[in-house]
């Protein structure tokens, strides 16, 4: 069952490249005490950018991907599809010494799939929504469930009218 994800104007959270970089570094600061981590598994595509930043900050050289698709048209979350699995050598650890990184945990459906693959891994996201929060160990910022985050790779520079256009 697809749920509509068309945001209302007051529930949009645009994130700039600068802000996302700062938030990803803040995530690394929080993770520093939880490590060290032998490897990072990033959930593509959203986890690629924060994983690169976290890997640099924590000096972790082994980065693997797990490719999971849940948003098929940027508006509707559909069936979860595992497109690429985690490397067998990392799966064999059960997740010990592994850090899973993603940009956002929304409903927790994607996180649940990856947690089943690496049950002992430490799971971290930059942003978390209430439904998905129980699936992650570390995050930086919580946003409401009905907030739509526009990540910097999803947007371009354009004029934005004032929130209260034509107001008093």
DSSP file (Angstrom, degrees, kcal/mol; ACC not computed):
  #  RESIDUE AA STRUCTURE BP1 BP2  ACC     N-H-->O    O-->H-N    N-H-->O    O-->H-N    TCO  KAPPA ALPHA  PHI   PSI    X-CA   Y-CA   Z-CA
    1    1 A X              0   0    0      0, 0.0     2,-0.4     0, 0.0    76,-0.0   0.000 360.0 360.0 360.0 128.1    0.0    0.0    0.0
    2    2 A X        -     0   0    0     74,-0.1     2,-0.4    77,-0.0    76,-0.1  -0.724 360.0-152.9 -91.2 138.2    1.4    3.4   -1.0
    3    3 A X  B     -A   77   0A   0     74,-0.7    74,-0.8    -2,-0.4     2,-0.1  -0.922  26.8-108.8-109.6 139.8    1.0    6.3    1.3
    4    4 A X        -     0   0    0     -2,-0.4    72,-0.2    72,-0.1    71,-0.0  -0.408  30.2-176.2 -67.3 136.9    1.0    9.8   -0.2
    5    5 A X        +     0   0    0     70,-0.5     2,-0.6    -2,-0.1    -1,-0.1   0.053  31.3 137.3-121.1  22.7    4.1   11.8    0.6
    6    6 A X        -     0   0    0      1,-0.1     2,-0.1   142,-0.0    69,-0.1  -0.617  50.9-134.8 -73.5 117.7    3.2   15.2   -1.0
    7    7 A X        -     0   0    0     -2,-0.6     2,-0.3     1,-0.1     5,-0.1  -0.375   3.3-127.2 -77.7 150.5    4.3   17.7    1.5
    8    8 A X    >   -     0   0    0    138,-0.4     3,-2.3     1,-0.1   140,-0.2  -0.662  33.4-108.3 -85.9 153.5    2.3   20.7    2.7
    9    9 A X  G >  S+     0   0    0      1,-0.3     3,-0.7    -2,-0.3    -1,-0.1   0.775 117.6  52.1 -56.2 -29.6    4.2   24.0    2.4
   10   10 A X  G 3  S+     0   0    0      1,-0.2    -1,-0.3     3,-0.0   137,-0.0   0.448 104.9  56.9 -88.1   2.0    4.6   24.3    6.2
   11   11 A X  G <  S+     0   0    0     -3,-2.3   137,-3.3   135,-0.1     2,-0.5  -0.063  78.5 113.5-120.3  31.7    6.1   20.9    6.6
   12   12 A X  E <   -g  148   0B   0     -3,-0.7     2,-0.5   135,-0.2   137,-0.2  -0.891  43.4-169.2-106.1 133.3    9.0   21.2    4.2
   13   13 A X  E     -g  149   0B   0    135,-2.8   137,-1.7    -2,-0.5     2,-0.3  -0.844   7.8-163.5-123.0  92.2   12.5   21.1    5.6
   14   14 A X  E     -g  150   0B   0     -2,-0.5     2,-0.5   135,-0.2   137,-0.2  -0.603   5.3-159.0 -78.3 135.6   15.1   22.1    3.0
   15   15 A X        -     0   0    0    135,-2.8     2,-0.1    -2,-0.3    -2,-0.0  -0.964   4.8-147.5-118.2 124.4   18.7   21.2    3.8
   16   16 A X     >  -     0   0    0     -2,-0.5     4,-2.7     1,-0.1   136,-0.2  -0.368  29.1-108.3 -82.3 166.3   21.6   22.9    2.2
   17   17 A X  H  > S+     0   0    0      2,-0.2     4,-2.4     1,-0.2     5,-0.2   0.915 120.9  51.1 -59.1 -43.1   24.9   21.3    1.4
   18   18 A X  H  > S+     0   0    0      1,-0.2     4,-2.4     2,-0.2    -1,-0.2   0.927 112.0  45.5 -61.8 -45.7   26.6   23.3    4.2
   19   19 A X  H  > S+     0   0    0      1,-0.2     4,-2.9     2,-0.2     5,-0.2   0.918 112.6  50.3 -65.1 -42.3   23.9   22.3    6.7
   20   20 A X  H  X S+     0   0    0     -4,-2.7     4,-2.3     2,-0.2    -1,-0.2   0.891 110.5  50.2 -64.8 -37.6   24.1   18.6    5.7
   21   21 A X  H  X S+     0   0    0     -4,-2.4     4,-2.2    -5,-0.2    -1,-0.2   0.937 112.6  46.6 -63.6 -46.4   27.9   18.6    6.0
   22   22 A X  H  X S+     0   0    0     -4,-2.4     4,-2.3     1,-0.2    -2,-0.2   0.920 113.7  48.3 -61.2 -44.0   27.7   20.1    9.5
   23   23 A X  H  X S+     0   0    0     -4,-2.9     4,-1.9     2,-0.2    -1,-0.2   0.874 110.9  50.8 -66.2 -36.3   25.0   17.6   10.5
   24   24 A X  H  X S+     0   0    0     -4,-2.3     4,-1.9     2,-0.2    -1,-0.2   0.879 110.8  48.8 -68.3 -37.6   27.0   14.7    9.1
   25   25 A X  H  X S+     0   0    0     -4,-2.2     4,-2.2     2,-0.2    -2,-0.2   0.883 108.7  53.8 -67.4 -37.8   30.0   15.9   11.1
   26   26 A X  H  X S+     0   0    0     -4,-2.3     4,-2.1     1,-0.2    -2,-0.2   0.889 106.4  52.8 -62.0 -38.2   27.9   16.2   14.2
   27   27 A X  H  X S+     0   0    0     -4,-1.9     4,-2.1     1,-0.2    -1,-0.2   0.924 107.2  51.6 -61.5 -43.5   26.8   12.6   13.6
   28   28 A X  H  X S+     0   0    0     -4,-1.9     4,-1.6     1,-0.2    -2,-0.2   0.897 107.0  53.5 -60.4 -40.8   30.5   11.6   13.5
   29   29 A X  H  X S+     0   0    0     -4,-2.2     4,-0.5     1,-0.2     3,-0.2   0.921 110.6  46.6 -59.0 -44.0   31.1   13.4   16.8
   30   30 A X  H  < S+     0   0    0     -4,-2.1     3,-0.4     1,-0.2     4,-0.3   0.854 113.8  48.7 -66.6 -34.0   28.3   11.4   18.4
   31   31 A X  H >X S+     0   0    0     -4,-2.1     3,-1.2     1,-0.2     4,-1.1   0.711  88.8  84.1 -79.3 -20.8   29.6    8.1   16.9
   32   32 A X  H >< S+     0   0    0     -4,-1.6     3,-0.6     1,-0.3    -1,-0.2   0.868  92.6  45.9 -52.2 -43.6   33.2    8.7   18.0
   33   33 A X  T 3< S+     0   0    0     -4,-0.5    -1,-0.3    -3,-0.4    -2,-0.2   0.695 108.8  57.2 -74.6 -19.0   32.6    7.2   21.5
   34   34 A X  T <4 S+     0   0    0     -3,-1.2    -1,-0.2    -4,-0.3    -2,-0.2   0.655 108.4  49.3 -85.5 -16.5   30.6    4.3   20.1
   35   35 A X    <<  +     0   0    0     -4,-1.1     2,-0.2    -3,-0.6    63,-0.0   0.099  20.9 165.3 -84.8-162.1   33.5    3.0   17.9
   36   36 A X        -     0   0    0     22,-0.1     2,-0.5    61,-0.1    61,-0.0   0.480  51.9-163.1 -77.5 159.5   35.9    2.2   16.6
   37   37 A X        -     0   0    0     21,-0.2    61,-0.2    -2,-0.2     3,-0.1  -0.938  17.9-157.8-113.8 132.9   34.2    0.7   13.6
   38   38 A X  S    S+     0   0    0     59,-2.1    24,-0.5    -2,-0.5     2,-0.3   0.819  79.1   3.3 -75.1 -32.2   36.0   -1.7   11.2
   39   39 A X  E     -bc  62  98A   0     58,-1.6    60,-2.4    22,-0.1     2,-0.4  -0.985  61.7-136.8-152.4 159.4   33.6   -0.9    8.4
   40   40 A X  E     -bc  63  99A   0     22,-2.5    24,-3.2    -2,-0.3     2,-0.6  -0.970  10.0-162.3-118.4 135.0   30.7    1.3    7.3
   41   41 A X  E     -bc  64 100A   0     58,-3.1    60,-2.3    -2,-0.4     2,-0.4  -0.974  14.1-161.7-114.3 115.8   27.8    0.0    5.4
   42   42 A X  E     -bc  65 101A   0     22,-2.9    24,-2.1    -2,-0.6     2,-0.7  -0.796  16.3-130.7-101.3 143.0   25.9    2.9    3.8
   43   43 A X  E  >  -b   66   0A   0     58,-2.4     4,-2.9    -2,-0.4    60,-0.3  -0.801  48.3 -93.6 -89.6 117.8   22.3    2.6    2.6
   44   44 A X  E  4 S+b   67   0A   0     22,-2.2    24,-1.0    -2,-0.7     2,-0.1  -0.538  86.4   2.9 -86.9 149.9   22.1    3.9   -1.0
   45   45 A X  T >4 S+     0   0    0     -2,-0.2     3,-1.9    22,-0.1     4,-0.4  -0.944 131.5  36.3 -96.3 -27.1   21.6    6.4   -2.2
   46   46 A X  T 3> S+     0   0    0      1,-0.3     4,-0.6     2,-0.1     3,-0.3   0.755 114.0  56.9 -59.7 -27.5   20.9    8.7    0.7
   47   47 A X  H 3X S+     0   0    0     -4,-2.9     4,-2.0     1,-0.2    -1,-0.3   0.572  85.0  83.5 -81.2  -8.3   23.6    7.2    2.9
   48   48 A X  H <> S+     0   0    0     -3,-1.9     4,-1.9    -5,-0.3    -1,-0.2   0.938  92.2  43.3 -62.2 -49.0   26.4    7.7    0.5
   49   49 A X  H  > S+     0   0    0     -4,-0.4     4,-1.9    -3,-0.3     5,-0.2   0.958 117.4  42.7 -67.5 -52.2   27.2   11.4    1.3
   50   50 A X  H  X S+     0   0    0     -4,-0.6     4,-3.0     1,-0.2     5,-0.2   0.874 112.0  56.4 -64.2 -31.8   27.0   11.1    5.1
   51   51 A X  H  X S+     0   0    0     -4,-2.0     4,-2.8     1,-0.2    -1,-0.2   0.904 106.2  50.0 -63.6 -39.8   28.9    7.8    5.0
   52   52 A X  H  X S+     0   0    0     -4,-1.9     4,-1.9     2,-0.2    -1,-0.2   0.912 114.1  44.8 -63.6 -41.8   31.8    9.5    3.2
   53   53 A X  H  X S+     0   0    0     -4,-1.9     4,-2.4     2,-0.2    -2,-0.2   0.933 115.8  45.9 -68.8 -46.0   31.9   12.3    5.8
   54   54 A X  H  X S+     0   0    0     -4,-3.0     4,-2.6     1,-0.2     6,-0.2   0.905 110.6  54.2 -63.7 -41.6   31.6   10.0    8.8
   55   55 A X  H  X>S+     0   0    0     -4,-2.8     5,-2.2    -5,-0.2     4,-0.7   0.906 110.4  47.1 -60.2 -41.7   34.3    7.6    7.3
   56   56 A X  H ><5S+     0   0    0     -4,-1.9     3,-0.7    -5,-0.2    -2,-0.2   0.949 114.2  46.1 -63.3 -48.7   36.7   10.6    7.0
   57   57 A X  H 3<5S+     0   0    0     -4,-2.4    -2,-0.2     1,-0.2    -1,-0.2   0.837 119.9  39.0 -66.5 -33.8   36.0   11.8   10.5
   58   58 A X  H 3<5S-     0   0    0     -4,-2.6    -1,-0.2    -5,-0.2   -21,-0.2   0.406 106.9-124.0 -97.1   1.8   36.3    8.4   12.1
   59   59 A X  T <<5 +     0   0    0     -3,-0.7     2,-0.5    -4,-0.7    -3,-0.2   0.899  54.1 157.3  56.0  44.9   39.2    7.3    9.9
   60   60 A X      < -     0   0    0     -5,-2.2    -1,-0.2    -6,-0.2    -2,-0.1  -0.899  21.5-176.4-101.2 124.2   37.3    4.2    8.7
   61   61 A X        +     0   0    0     -2,-0.5     2,-0.8   -23,-0.2    -1,-0.1   0.724  58.8  80.2 -95.9 -24.9   38.6    3.0    5.3
   62   62 A X  E     +b   39   0A   0    -24,-0.5   -22,-2.5    -7,-0.1     2,-0.5  -0.766  54.9 172.1 -92.3 114.5   36.2    0.1    4.5
   63   63 A X  E     +b   40   0A   0     -2,-0.8     2,-0.3   -24,-0.2   -22,-0.2  -0.986   3.2 177.0-124.6 125.9   33.0    1.4    3.1
   64   64 A X  E     -b   41   0A   0    -24,-3.2   -22,-2.9    -2,-0.5     2,-0.3  -0.817  16.8-137.3-121.0 159.8   30.4   -1.0    1.7
   65   65 A X  E     -b   42   0A   0     -2,-0.3     2,-0.4   -24,-0.2    22,-0.2  -0.885  10.1-164.5-118.4 152.9   26.9   -0.4    0.3
   66   66 A X  E     -b   43   0A   0    -24,-2.1   -22,-2.2    -2,-0.3     2,-0.7  -0.992  20.5-146.2-127.3 128.4   23.5   -2.0    0.6
   67   67 A X  E     +bD  44  84A   0     17,-2.0    16,-3.2    -2,-0.4    17,-1.5  -0.853  25.7 166.6-105.4 113.1   21.1   -0.9   -2.1
   68   68 A X  E     - D   0  82A   0    -24,-1.0     2,-0.5    -2,-0.7    14,-0.2  -0.986  18.1-158.0-126.8 131.4   17.5   -0.7   -0.9
   69   69 A X  E     + D   0  81A   0     12,-2.7    12,-2.4    -2,-0.4     3,-0.1  -0.940  33.0 140.2-112.7 129.0   14.7    1.0   -2.8
   70   70 A X  E     +     0   0A   0     -2,-0.5     8,-3.3     1,-0.3     2,-0.7   0.542  64.5  62.0-132.4 -33.4   11.5    2.1   -1.1
   71   71 A X  E     + D   0  77A   0      6,-0.2    -1,-0.3     1,-0.1     6,-0.2  -0.878  57.0 172.7 -98.0 113.1   10.7    5.5   -2.7
   72   72 A X  S    S+     0   0    0      4,-1.2    -1,-0.1    -2,-0.7     5,-0.1   0.612  79.1  19.2 -98.9 -14.4   10.1    4.8   -6.4
   73   73 A X  S    S-     0   0    0      3,-0.6    -1,-0.1     0, 0.0     4,-0.1   0.130 105.0-106.2-141.8  23.5    8.8    8.2   -7.5
   74   74 A X  S    S+     0   0    0      2,-0.2     3,-0.1     1,-0.2    -3,-0.1   0.347 112.8  56.1  68.5  -5.1   10.1   10.6   -4.7
   75   75 A X  S    S+     0   0    0      1,-0.3     2,-0.5   -69,-0.1   -70,-0.5   0.664  97.8  53.0-123.1 -31.3    6.5   10.9   -3.3
   76   76 A X        -     0   0    0    -72,-0.2    -4,-1.2   -71,-0.1    -3,-0.6  -0.930  65.6-143.4-119.2 128.5    5.2    7.5   -2.5
   77   77 A X  E     +AD   3  71A   0    -74,-0.8   -74,-0.7    -2,-0.5    -6,-0.2  -0.768  35.5 165.7 -86.3 126.2    6.9    4.9   -0.4
   78   78 A X  E     -     0   0A   0     -8,-3.3     2,-0.1    -2,-0.6    -1,-0.1  -0.155  41.8 -22.0-117.2-149.7    6.2    1.5   -1.9
   79   79 A X  E     -     0   0A   0      1,-0.1     2,-0.4    -2,-0.1    -1,-0.3  -0.362  66.4-116.4 -63.8 138.4    7.4   -2.1   -1.6
   80   80 A X  E     -     0   0A   0     -3,-0.1     2,-0.5    -2,-0.1   -10,-0.2  -0.654  33.8-169.6 -78.5 127.7   10.9   -2.4   -0.2
   81   81 A X  E     - D   0  69A   0    -12,-2.4   -12,-2.7    -2,-0.4     2,-0.8  -0.982  18.6-145.0-123.7 126.5   13.3   -4.0   -2.7
   82   82 A X  E     + D   0  68A   0     -2,-0.5   -14,-0.2   -14,-0.2     3,-0.1  -0.809  25.1 171.2 -86.9 111.3   16.8   -5.2   -1.9
   83   83 A X  E     +     0   0A   0    -16,-3.2     2,-0.4    -2,-0.8   -15,-0.2   0.836  67.2  16.6 -92.7 -38.5   18.8   -4.3   -5.1
   84   84 A X  E    S- D   0  67A   0    -17,-1.5   -17,-2.0     0, 0.0    -1,-0.3  -0.992  75.5-141.3-139.5 129.3   22.3   -5.1   -3.9
   85   85 A X        -     0   0    0     -2,-0.4   -20,-0.2   -19,-0.2     2,-0.2  -0.343  30.4 -91.8 -84.1 167.1   23.3   -7.1   -0.8
   86   86 A X        -     0   0    0      1,-0.1    -1,-0.1    -2,-0.1   -20,-0.1  -0.497  55.3 -86.9 -75.1 146.8   26.1   -6.5    1.6
   87   87 A X    >>  -     0   0    0    -22,-0.2     4,-2.2    -2,-0.2     3,-1.0  -0.267  36.9-122.3 -54.6 137.2   29.4   -8.1    0.9
   88   88 A X  H 3> S+     0   0    0      1,-0.3     4,-2.3     2,-0.2    -1,-0.1   0.823 109.2  59.8 -54.5 -36.0   29.6  -11.7    2.4
   89   89 A X  H 34 S+     0   0    0      1,-0.2     4,-0.4     2,-0.2    -1,-0.3   0.866 110.0  42.3 -63.2 -35.2   32.7  -10.9    4.5
   90   90 A X  H X4>S+     0   0    0     -3,-1.0     3,-1.2     2,-0.2     5,-0.6   0.882 111.7  53.9 -78.3 -39.1   30.8   -8.1    6.3
   91   91 A X  H ><5S+     0   0    0     -4,-2.2     3,-1.8     1,-0.3    -2,-0.2   0.873 100.0  63.8 -59.3 -36.5   27.6  -10.2    6.7
   92   92 A X  T 3<5S+     0   0    0     -4,-2.3    -1,-0.3     1,-0.3    -2,-0.2   0.729  93.6  61.6 -62.0 -22.7   29.7  -12.9    8.3
   93   93 A X  T X 5S-     0   0    0     -3,-1.2     3,-1.4    -4,-0.4    -1,-0.3   0.665 100.9-134.3 -76.0 -15.4   30.5  -10.5   11.2
   94   94 A X  T < 5 -     0   0    0     -3,-1.8    26,-2.8    -4,-0.4    27,-0.4   0.469  68.8 -59.3  72.2   0.1   26.8  -10.3   12.1
   95   95 A X  T > <S+     0   0    0     -5,-0.6     3,-2.2     1,-0.3    27,-0.3   0.331  91.9 149.6 108.3  -5.3   27.4   -6.6   12.3
   96   96 A X  T <  S+     0   0    0     -3,-1.4    -1,-0.3     1,-0.3    25,-0.1  -0.455  80.2   6.0 -62.5 125.5   30.0   -6.6   15.0
   97   97 A X  T 3  S+     0   0    0     23,-0.3   -59,-2.1     1,-0.3   -58,-1.6   0.592 106.1 125.2  77.4  11.4   32.3   -3.6   14.4
   98   98 A X  E <   -c   39   0A   0     -3,-2.2    24,-2.5   -61,-0.2     2,-0.5  -0.864  46.1-158.3-109.5 137.2   30.0   -2.4   11.6
   99   99 A X  E     -ce  40 122A   0    -60,-2.4   -58,-3.1    -2,-0.4     2,-0.5  -0.963   6.7-155.3-111.3 124.2   28.4    1.0   11.4
  100  100 A X  E     -ce  41 123A   0     22,-3.0    24,-3.0    -2,-0.5     2,-0.4  -0.865  15.5-168.5 -97.1 131.3   25.3    1.4    9.2
  101  101 A X  E     +ce  42 124A   0    -60,-2.3   -58,-2.4    -2,-0.5     2,-0.3  -0.973  14.7 159.4-126.1 135.1   24.8    5.0    7.9
  102  102 A X  E     - e   0 125A   0     22,-1.6    24,-1.2    -2,-0.4    25,-0.1  -0.949  42.5-124.0-142.1 164.1   21.8    6.5    6.2
  103  103 A X  E    S+     0   0A   0     -2,-0.3    24,-2.2   -60,-0.3     2,-0.3   0.879  89.9   4.2 -74.6 -37.9   20.6   10.1    5.7
  104  104 A X  E     - e   0 127A   0     22,-0.2     2,-0.5    21,-0.1    -1,-0.3  -1.000  50.8-149.3-151.1 141.2   17.1    9.5    7.2
  105  105 A X  E     + e   0 128A   0     22,-1.6    24,-2.2    -2,-0.3    27,-0.3  -0.985  30.8 162.7-109.7 121.9   15.0    7.0    9.0
  106  106 A X  S    S-     0   0    0     -2,-0.5    26,-1.2    22,-0.2    27,-0.2   0.794  74.0  -6.9-102.8 -87.5   11.4    7.6    8.1
  107  107 A X  S    S-     0   0    0     24,-0.2    -2,-0.1    25,-0.1    38,-0.0   0.672  90.4-120.4 -86.8 -17.9    9.0    4.7    8.8
  108  108 A X  S  > S+     0   0    0     25,-0.0     4,-2.3    26,-0.0     5,-0.1   0.389  80.3 118.4  93.2  -2.2   11.8    2.3    9.7
  109  109 A X  H  > S+     0   0    0      2,-0.2     4,-1.5     1,-0.2     5,-0.1   0.930  78.8  42.1 -64.7 -45.9   10.9   -0.2    7.0
  110  110 A X  H  > S+     0   0    0      1,-0.2     4,-2.1     2,-0.2     5,-0.2   0.927 114.1  52.9 -64.8 -44.6   14.3    0.1    5.2
  111  111 A X  H  > S+     0   0    0      1,-0.2     4,-2.8     2,-0.2    -2,-0.2   0.879 105.4  54.9 -58.6 -39.0   16.1    0.1    8.5
  112  112 A X  H  X S+     0   0    0     -4,-2.3     4,-1.7     2,-0.2    -1,-0.2   0.905 106.7  50.5 -63.1 -41.4   14.4   -3.1    9.5
  113  113 A X  H  X S+     0   0    0     -4,-1.5     4,-1.0     1,-0.2    -1,-0.2   0.927 114.7  43.1 -61.4 -45.3   15.5   -4.9    6.3
  114  114 A X  H  X S+     0   0    0     -4,-2.1     4,-2.1     1,-0.2     3,-0.3   0.870 109.4  57.1 -72.2 -36.3   19.1   -3.8    6.9
  115  115 A X  H  < S+     0   0    0     -4,-2.8    -1,-0.2     1,-0.2    -2,-0.2   0.857 102.7  56.0 -60.3 -35.3   19.0   -4.6   10.6
  116  116 A X  H  < S+     0   0    0     -4,-1.7     3,-0.4     1,-0.2    -1,-0.2   0.840 109.5  46.3 -66.2 -31.5   18.0   -8.2    9.7
  117  117 A X  H  < S+     0   0    0     -4,-1.0     2,-0.3    -3,-0.3    -2,-0.2   0.886 130.6  20.8 -75.4 -40.1   21.1   -8.5    7.6
  118  118 A X  S >< S+     0   0    0     -4,-2.1     3,-1.6     1,-0.1    -1,-0.2  -0.641  71.4 169.0-129.8  72.1   23.4   -7.0   10.3
  119  119 A X  T 3  S+     0   0    0     -3,-0.4   -24,-0.2    -2,-0.3    -1,-0.1   0.734  76.9  47.5 -64.1 -24.4   21.6   -7.4   13.6
  120  120 A X  T 3  S+     0   0    0    -26,-2.8   -23,-0.3     2,-0.1    -1,-0.3   0.392  88.2 112.7 -98.6   4.6   24.6   -6.4   15.8
  121  121 A X  S <  S-     0   0    0     -3,-1.6     2,-0.6   -27,-0.4   -22,-0.2  -0.302  72.9-114.7 -73.3 159.0   25.6   -3.3   13.8
  122  122 A X  E     -e   99   0A   0    -24,-2.5   -22,-3.0   -27,-0.3     2,-0.5  -0.861  32.6-150.7 -92.0 125.1   25.4    0.2   15.2
  123  123 A X  E     +e  100   0A   0     -2,-0.6    14,-2.5   -24,-0.2    15,-1.8  -0.867  19.0 176.0-106.7 125.5   22.8    2.1   13.1
  124  124 A X  E     +ef 101 138A   0    -24,-3.0   -22,-1.6    -2,-0.5     2,-0.3  -0.982   7.8 177.8-132.8 141.0   23.1    5.8   12.6
  125  125 A X  E     -ef 102 139A   0     13,-2.1    15,-0.6    -2,-0.4   -22,-0.2  -0.953  31.6-134.8-134.3 156.7   21.2    8.4   10.6
  126  126 A X  E    S+     0   0A   0    -24,-1.2    15,-2.1    -2,-0.3    14,-1.4   0.933  94.6  24.9 -73.7 -46.8   21.5   12.1   10.2
  127  127 A X  E     -ef 104 141A   0    -24,-2.2   -22,-1.6    13,-0.2     2,-0.4  -0.884  69.8-167.4-121.0 151.0   17.8   12.7   10.6
  128  128 A X  E     -ef 105 142A   0     13,-2.2    15,-2.4    -2,-0.3     2,-0.3  -0.998   9.5-154.2-139.8 140.8   15.1   10.6   12.2
  129  129 A X  E >>  - f   0 143A   0    -24,-2.2     4,-1.7    -2,-0.4     3,-0.8  -0.807  36.9-106.5-106.6 155.8   11.3   10.6   12.2
  130  130 A X  H 3> S+     0   0    0     13,-0.6     4,-0.5    -2,-0.3     3,-0.1   0.833 115.3  53.3 -54.1 -41.3    9.3    9.2   15.2
  131  131 A X  H 34 S+     0   0    0      1,-0.2    -1,-0.2   -25,-0.1     3,-0.2   0.861 118.3  36.2 -64.7 -33.7    8.1    6.0   13.5
  132  132 A X  H X4 S+     0   0    0    -26,-1.2     3,-2.2    -3,-0.8     4,-0.4   0.635  91.0  93.0 -93.1 -15.1   11.7    5.0   12.5
  133  133 A X  H >< S+     0   0    0     -4,-1.7     3,-1.6     1,-0.3    -1,-0.2   0.825  77.9  60.3 -51.3 -40.7   13.5    6.3   15.6
  134  134 A X  T 3< S+     0   0    0     -4,-0.5    -1,-0.3     1,-0.3    -2,-0.1   0.711  98.7  61.2 -63.0 -16.2   13.4    3.0   17.5
  135  135 A X  T <  S+     0   0    0     -3,-2.2     2,-0.3    -4,-0.1    -1,-0.3   0.647  97.5  67.7 -84.0 -14.9   15.3    1.3   14.6
  136  136 A X    <   -     0   0    0     -3,-1.6   -12,-0.2    -4,-0.4     3,-0.1  -0.787  58.9-158.5-112.1 152.0   18.4    3.6   15.0
  137  137 A X  S    S+     0   0    0    -14,-2.5     2,-0.4    -2,-0.3   -13,-0.2   0.799  81.6  20.7 -90.7 -34.6   21.0    3.8   17.7
  138  138 A X  E     +f  124   0A   0    -15,-1.8   -13,-2.1  -107,-0.0    -1,-0.3  -0.998  63.4 156.2-140.4 137.8   22.3    7.3   16.9
  139  139 A X  E     -f  125   0A   0     -2,-0.4   -13,-0.2   -15,-0.2   -12,-0.1  -0.949  30.7-143.0-150.5 169.7   20.9   10.3   15.0
  140  140 A X  E    S+     0   0A   0    -14,-1.4     2,-0.4   -15,-0.6   -13,-0.2   0.860  78.5  19.6-102.2 -51.2   21.4   14.1   15.0
  141  141 A X  E     -f  127   0A   0    -15,-2.1   -13,-2.2   -16,-0.1     2,-0.4  -0.978  60.0-149.5-131.9 133.2   18.0   15.8   14.4
  142  142 A X  E     -f  128   0A   0     -2,-0.4     2,-0.3   -15,-0.2   -13,-0.2  -0.847  17.0-174.7 -98.9 137.4   14.5   14.6   14.8
  143  143 A X  E     -f  129   0A   0    -15,-2.4   -13,-0.6    -2,-0.4     6,-0.0  -0.890  35.0 -88.7-123.7 158.3   11.8   15.9   12.6
  144  144 A X    >   -     0   0    0     -2,-0.3     3,-1.8   -15,-0.2    -1,-0.1  -0.233  37.2-113.0 -65.3 156.6    8.0   15.3   12.7
  145  145 A X  T 3  S+     0   0    0      1,-0.3    -1,-0.1   -16,-0.0   -16,-0.1   0.810 115.7  51.8 -61.0 -31.6    6.6   12.4   10.8
  146  146 A X  T 3  S+     0   0    0      2,-0.1     2,-0.4  -134,-0.0  -138,-0.4   0.282  85.4 108.5 -93.2  12.0    4.8   14.6    8.3
  147  147 A X    <   -     0   0    0     -3,-1.8     2,-0.6  -140,-0.1  -135,-0.2  -0.736  59.0-148.3 -88.2 135.4    7.8   16.8    7.5
  148  148 A X  E     -g   12   0B   0   -137,-3.3  -135,-2.8    -2,-0.4     2,-0.5  -0.919  11.0-148.4-103.9 121.1    9.3   16.3    4.0
  149  149 A X  E     -g   13   0B   0     -2,-0.6     2,-0.8  -137,-0.2  -135,-0.2  -0.782   2.2-155.4 -92.0 126.1   13.1   16.8    3.9
  150  150 A X  E     -g   14   0B   0   -137,-1.7  -135,-2.8    -2,-0.5     2,-0.1  -0.894  16.8-152.1 -98.0 108.7   14.5   18.2    0.7
  151  151 A X    >   -     0   0    0     -2,-0.8     3,-2.0  -137,-0.2     4,-0.4  -0.422  25.2-110.1 -78.1 156.4   18.1   17.1    0.6
  152  152 A X  G >  S+     0   0    0      1,-0.3     3,-0.8  -136,-0.2  -135,-0.1   0.796 117.4  57.2 -61.6 -28.4   20.7   19.2   -1.3
  153  153 A X  G 3  S+     0   0    0      1,-0.2    -1,-0.3  -137,-0.1  -137,-0.0   0.582 105.2  53.7 -77.4  -7.8   21.1   16.6   -4.1
  154  154 A X  G <  S+     0   0    0     -3,-2.0     2,-0.3     2,-0.0    -1,-0.2   0.472 107.5  55.8 -99.3  -4.7   17.3   16.8   -4.7
  155  155 A X    <   -     0   0    0     -3,-0.8     2,-0.3    -4,-0.4  -141,-0.0  -0.772  58.8-154.9-128.5 167.6   17.2   20.6   -5.2
  156  156 A X        -     0   0    0     -2,-0.3     2,-0.4    -3,-0.0    -2,-0.0  -0.857  42.6 -80.0-131.7 170.0   18.6   23.5   -7.2
  157  157 A X        +     0   0    0     -2,-0.3     2,-0.3     0, 0.0     0, 0.0  -0.589  64.1 145.5 -75.4 128.7   19.0   27.2   -6.5
  158  158 A X        -     0   0    0     -2,-0.4     2,-0.1     2,-0.0    -3,-0.0  -0.981  53.6 -85.3-157.7 155.1   15.7   29.1   -7.0
  159  159 A X        -     0   0    0     -2,-0.3     2,-0.5     1,-0.0     0, 0.0  -0.399  39.0-155.9 -62.1 137.8   13.9   32.0   -5.6
  160  160 A X        -     0   0    0     -2,-0.1     3,-0.1     0, 0.0    -1,-0.0  -0.981  13.1-131.3-117.7 123.7   11.7   31.1   -2.6
  161  161 A X        -     0   0    0     -2,-0.5     4,-0.1     1,-0.1     0, 0.0  -0.350  40.0 -87.2 -67.6 155.2    8.7   33.3   -1.8
  162  162 A X    >   -     0   0    0      1,-0.1     3,-0.8     2,-0.1    -1,-0.1  -0.236  34.5-117.3 -58.6 152.0    8.3   34.4    1.8
  163  163 A X  T 3  S+     0   0    0      1,-0.3     2,-0.7    -3,-0.1    -1,-0.1   0.902 115.9  40.6 -57.6 -41.3    6.4   32.0    4.0
  164  164 A X  T >  S-     0   0    0      3,-0.0     3,-1.3     2,-0.0    -1,-0.3  -0.580  85.7-179.8-108.8  68.8    3.8   34.7    4.6
  165  165 A X  T <  S+     0   0    0     -3,-0.8     3,-0.1    -2,-0.7    -4,-0.0  -0.466  70.1   9.4 -70.3 136.6    3.6   36.1    1.1
  166  166 A X  T 3  S+     0   0    0     -2,-0.2    -1,-0.3     1,-0.1    -2,-0.0   0.742 100.4 149.2  68.9  22.2    1.1   39.0    0.7
  167  167 A X    <         0   0    0     -3,-1.3    -1,-0.1     1,-0.1    -2,-0.0   0.045 360.0 360.0 -81.6-168.7    0.7   39.1    4.4
  168  168 A X              0   0    0     -3,-0.1    -1,-0.1     0, 0.0    -3,-0.1   0.440 360.0 360.0 -65.6 360.0   -0.1   41.9    6.8
